[in-house]
Amino acid sequence: MTYAEINLLGTSAGVPTKQRNVTALAIECLNPHASGSSKGNQPHSNSQNKKSRPWLLIDCGEGTQQQLLHTKLSLRQLTAICITHVHGDHCYGLPGLLASAAMSGRREPLTLIAPKAISALLDAFILHTELYLPFTLNFVSIEDLLSQEVNVNKGTVKIDLDNQHQLIIEIYPLSHRVPSHGFGITQTISRRTLNTGKLIADGVPASALWGKLQQGENVITEDGQHLHSADYVHDDVQRTKVVIAGDNDTPECLSEAVMDADLLVHEATYTHEVMMAIQARNPDFDPMHSSAHIVGTFAQKMSLKNIILTHFSARYQSFDNPDSETPNMAYIRLDAQSVYQGNIWLAEDFAQYSVNGAIDLADNQAGSQRRVACSM
């Protein structure tokens, strides 16, 4: 079963190329057990049109809304936006996307989790460009979340998609030229299975009471029997966790985050050789990005099963040929594979990755959809 689908909307670092837009990533939140609509206007059954699925947007580089036009994602079903840091290739598309959401008829509240500077940026657009948002934008400051004195929920946002489908978004500080962050996104789906055989054996005929028992209510039958939900209902909890990193030159910042993660999505802007050459050429300026080698070393150390590398420098062409003198994706791939033995995907714009509840991993090379089947 598929529990989350990751859609790569932009995979280039700094500037767009002919094949890649700048950074943006969408996560569709799927509940394969849903039989109908969730609360409000956000149904999420797999059998429904994909536009009805709630989803998250991680970063919003310039042109992200144009990229969305090539997908089935709907701005009216967007549940939350998370911005990792204030560099333009991760946030310049945000005002336009919000304006388009308003023009498309969105009225539902929208959560925005971002650095405080993003709030100031949007205030300037509202003041100077007549940007009008006919929906409530619930701004959640990353700085405020991380400065909370209570450690239990420090740096954490909870989103209830319905009473059996929740998201926990955990924020992790990273290492970059400006404050940057990673997001650990844990999706929990609770499924209550009613033991109808036991009910029938106990002489309880099918009725509306069955539904109440399944929802966790204790009930009394017409003949006075007291029935406890726990005696007839089995709770099955399905959990998936995906970690999405912003710009970061120290993957070890995510050591705690990835310990229970099914998948890590991390930048690999350069090969290690190129990164070292850049740092040597200008000792006074460190771009503070990761090489594929650095990410691979970290992933191997943490025994991660699945990683997606993204945010590639424009110097690397999209083809994969290790024999070519033109820098290309093979250079990145081999840099990571020299130290990492798990499953590596090199991100492409519009590629989709499905996180499943299976043990084995299958990669469908024939199409644009790669299925990341992670053990839970």
PyMOL commands that set and color helices and strands:
alter all, ss='L'
color gray80, all
select helices_A, chain A and resi 50-52+64-68+75-77+88-91+94-103+116-129+142-146+196-201+208-214+229-232+251-258+272-281+292-301+329-337
alter helices_A, ss='H'
color red, helices_A
select strands_A, chain A and resi 2-10+24-29+55-60+78-82+110-114+137-141+156-162+165-173+181-194+219-220+226-227+233-245+263-267+306-310+343-346+352-356+369-373
alter strands_A, ss='S'
color yellow, strands_A
deselect
rebuild
show_as cartoon
